[in-house]
Amino acid sequence: MNPELAALARQVKGFMPHDEGLALHRAAAEVASLGPLVEIGSYCGKSAVYLGAAAAAADGVLFTIDHHRGSEEMQAGWEHHDPVLVDASTGRMDSLPVLRQTLIDAGLENTVVAIVGDSVTVAAHWSSAALVFIDGGHGQVPAHADYEAWSPKVMPGGLLAIHDVFPDPADGGRPPYEVWLRALDDGFIEHGAHGSLRVLRKPVSRSAS
């Protein structure tokens, strides 16, 4: 990964450990020339830098999708709430301005396309992606909804990446782990694991001879 972008990614507000971010970058680099990359959950753009760097190197594109109002664990009174991201005029969280600045700082404005909206709604109008990275809301409903909406969009031979997969309940919430198990049950093949990041490949169907 470009050293300057790697250094910037370390500094961006977010929850992606650097070693997991580099593993995500490597996965994206494998398939970035095959089609668009899609990220569910932009927040402030930390993982978008890792993914965007891979897309840029392949003359590809990353679409990063978020409503930017924060998932439930980011609301006031919850563990990951950040009052700095609250819009004083509305009293609601808004991470979009920070994402925009991150993309400017990274020089990725022409590579990373920010889509502001509900991921399931966007998926209904999407065709396919070389990689889908699921890292949006970690609650039971949004995590499974993202998987159901986006896993069919992964092209054969493409990759599905899931963040915050913790086999031990003591280490983190269950929905991302449950989504990972669903993906395996649905035929995705384990491709790599680093920390809480899991990468799976969608098999290429073989025509009957």
C-alpha positions as CSV (number, residue, x, y, z in Angstrom):
1,M,0.0,0.0,0.0
2,N,1.2,3.5,-0.7
3,P,3.1,4.6,2.5
4,E,1.5,8.1,2.6
5,L,-2.0,6.7,2.3
6,A,-1.2,4.0,4.9
7,A,0.0,6.7,7.3
8,L,-3.1,8.8,6.7
9,A,-5.4,5.9,7.2
10,R,-3.8,5.4,10.7
11,Q,-4.8,8.9,11.6
12,V,-8.4,8.9,10.4
13,K,-11.1,8.5,13.1
14,G,-12.5,5.0,13.1
15,F,-12.5,1.5,14.4
16,M,-10.3,-0.4,11.9
17,P,-6.9,-1.6,13.3
18,H,-4.1,-0.8,11.0
19,D,-3.1,-4.4,10.4
20,E,-6.7,-5.4,9.6
21,G,-6.9,-2.4,7.3
22,L,-3.8,-3.6,5.4
23,A,-5.3,-7.0,5.1
24,L,-8.5,-5.4,3.7
25,H,-6.4,-3.5,1.2
26,R,-4.6,-6.7,0.0
27,A,-8.0,-8.4,-0.5
28,A,-9.3,-5.4,-2.5
29,A,-6.2,-5.3,-4.6
30,E,-6.8,-8.9,-5.7
31,V,-10.1,-8.0,-7.4
32,A,-10.1,-4.3,-7.9
33,S,-9.4,-4.7,-11.7
34,L,-12.5,-7.0,-12.1
35,G,-15.2,-4.5,-11.1
36,P,-16.3,-1.9,-8.6
37,L,-15.6,-2.2,-4.9
38,V,-18.5,-1.5,-2.4
39,E,-18.2,-0.6,1.2
40,I,-21.2,-0.6,3.6
41,G,-20.5,1.8,6.4
42,S,-18.3,4.8,5.5
43,Y,-18.2,6.6,8.9
44,C,-15.2,9.0,8.6
45,G,-13.5,7.2,5.8
46,K,-10.8,5.2,7.5
47,S,-11.4,1.9,5.7
48,A,-12.3,3.9,2.5
49,V,-8.6,4.9,2.4
50,Y,-7.5,1.3,2.5
51,L,-10.0,0.2,-0.1
52,G,-9.7,3.3,-2.2
53,A,-5.9,2.9,-2.4
54,A,-6.4,-0.5,-3.9
55,A,-9.1,0.8,-6.3
56,A,-6.8,3.7,-7.4
57,A,-3.9,1.4,-8.1
58,A,-6.1,-0.6,-10.5
59,D,-7.8,2.4,-12.1
60,G,-11.0,1.2,-10.4
61,V,-13.6,2.7,-8.2
62,L,-14.9,2.3,-4.7
63,F,-18.5,3.2,-3.8
64,T,-18.8,3.8,-0.1
65,I,-22.4,3.8,1.3
66,D,-23.6,5.3,4.6
67,H,-26.6,7.4,5.8
68,H,-24.0,9.2,8.0
69,R,-26.5,9.5,10.9
70,G,-24.7,6.8,12.9
71,S,-25.6,3.3,13.7
72,E,-27.3,2.6,17.1
73,E,-24.1,2.1,18.9
74,M,-22.9,5.6,17.9
75,Q,-25.9,7.4,19.3
76,A,-25.8,9.5,22.5
77,G,-25.5,7.4,25.6
78,W,-23.9,4.4,23.7
79,E,-20.3,3.2,23.8
80,H,-19.1,4.6,20.5
81,H,-20.8,8.0,20.6
82,D,-18.6,10.9,19.5
83,P,-20.1,14.3,20.3
84,V,-17.6,16.0,17.9
85,L,-19.7,14.5,15.0
86,V,-23.0,15.9,16.2
87,D,-24.4,18.6,13.8
88,A,-25.2,21.5,16.1
89,S,-28.0,22.7,13.8
90,T,-29.9,19.5,13.9
91,G,-28.6,17.7,17.0
92,R,-28.1,14.6,14.9
93,M,-24.9,12.8,14.1
94,D,-23.4,13.6,10.7
95,S,-20.1,12.1,9.7
96,L,-20.3,13.1,6.0
97,P,-18.2,16.3,6.3
98,V,-15.4,14.3,7.9
99,L,-15.6,11.6,5.2
100,R,-15.4,14.3,2.5
101,Q,-12.3,15.8,4.1
102,T,-10.7,12.4,4.4
103,L,-11.1,11.8,0.7
104,I,-9.6,15.2,-0.1
105,D,-6.6,14.6,2.2
106,A,-6.1,11.2,0.6
107,G,-6.4,12.5,-3.0
108,L,-9.1,9.9,-3.6
109,E,-12.0,12.2,-4.6
110,N,-11.9,10.8,-8.2
111,T,-11.7,7.2,-7.0
112,V,-14.1,7.0,-4.1
113,V,-17.7,7.8,-4.7
114,A,-19.7,8.5,-1.5
115,I,-23.3,7.4,-1.6
116,V,-25.5,8.9,1.1
117,G,-28.4,6.7,1.9
118,D,-29.7,3.4,3.2
119,S,-27.6,0.5,2.0
120,V,-30.5,-1.9,1.5
121,T,-32.3,0.7,-0.7
122,V,-29.1,1.2,-2.8
123,A,-28.6,-2.5,-3.1
124,A,-32.0,-2.9,-4.7
125,H,-30.7,-0.8,-7.7
126,W,-27.3,-2.4,-7.9
127,S,-26.0,-5.1,-10.2
128,S,-22.7,-6.5,-9.1
129,A,-19.4,-5.8,-7.3
130,A,-15.9,-7.4,-7.3
131,L,-15.8,-6.9,-3.5
132,V,-18.4,-6.0,-0.9
133,F,-17.2,-5.0,2.5
134,I,-19.9,-5.2,5.2
135,D,-19.1,-2.9,8.1
136,G,-22.3,-0.9,8.7
137,G,-24.7,-1.2,11.7
138,H,-23.7,-4.1,14.0
139,G,-27.1,-4.6,15.5
140,Q,-29.1,-7.8,14.7
141,V,-31.4,-6.2,12.1
142,P,-29.0,-4.0,10.1
143,A,-26.2,-6.5,10.0
144,H,-28.3,-9.3,8.6
145,A,-30.2,-6.9,6.3
146,D,-26.9,-5.7,4.8
147,Y,-25.8,-9.3,4.2
148,E,-29.2,-10.3,2.6
149,A,-29.1,-7.2,0.3
150,W,-25.5,-7.3,-0.7
151,S,-24.1,-10.8,-0.7
152,P,-26.0,-11.7,-3.9
153,K,-24.3,-8.7,-5.6
154,V,-20.8,-10.2,-5.2
155,M,-19.8,-11.5,-8.7
156,P,-18.6,-15.1,-9.1
157,G,-15.0,-15.2,-8.0
158,G,-15.4,-11.9,-6.1
159,L,-14.9,-11.3,-2.4
160,L,-17.1,-10.7,0.6
161,A,-15.4,-9.1,3.5
162,I,-16.9,-8.8,7.0
163,H,-15.5,-6.8,9.9
164,D,-15.8,-7.3,13.6
165,V,-16.2,-11.1,13.5
166,F,-15.6,-12.4,17.0
167,P,-16.1,-16.2,17.6
168,D,-15.8,-15.6,21.4
169,P,-18.9,-13.6,22.6
170,A,-16.7,-12.0,25.2
171,D,-14.8,-10.2,22.5
172,G,-17.6,-8.5,20.7
173,G,-21.2,-8.5,19.4
174,R,-22.7,-11.5,17.7
175,P,-24.4,-10.3,14.5
176,P,-21.2,-9.9,12.3
177,Y,-20.2,-13.4,13.5
178,E,-23.6,-14.7,12.6
179,V,-23.4,-13.1,9.2
180,W,-20.0,-14.8,8.6
181,L,-21.6,-18.2,9.5
182,R,-24.5,-17.5,7.1
183,A,-22.1,-16.7,4.3
184,L,-20.3,-20.0,4.8
185,D,-23.6,-21.8,4.8
186,D,-24.5,-20.0,1.6
187,G,-21.5,-21.4,-0.1
188,F,-18.9,-18.6,0.2
189,I,-15.4,-20.1,0.7
190,E,-13.0,-18.9,3.4
191,H,-10.3,-16.8,1.7
192,G,-8.5,-15.1,4.6
193,A,-8.7,-13.9,8.2
194,H,-6.8,-11.3,10.1
195,G,-7.9,-10.2,13.5
196,S,-11.7,-9.6,13.3
197,L,-11.6,-9.3,9.5
198,R,-12.9,-12.2,7.5
199,V,-12.7,-12.5,3.7
200,L,-14.7,-15.0,1.7
201,R,-14.7,-15.8,-2.0
202,K,-17.9,-16.4,-4.0
203,P,-17.4,-19.6,-6.0
204,V,-17.5,-19.6,-9.8
205,S,-20.3,-21.8,-11.0
206,R,-19.3,-24.5,-13.4
207,S,-21.4,-25.2,-16.4
208,A,-22.6,-28.8,-16.7
209,S,-20.6,-30.7,-19.4
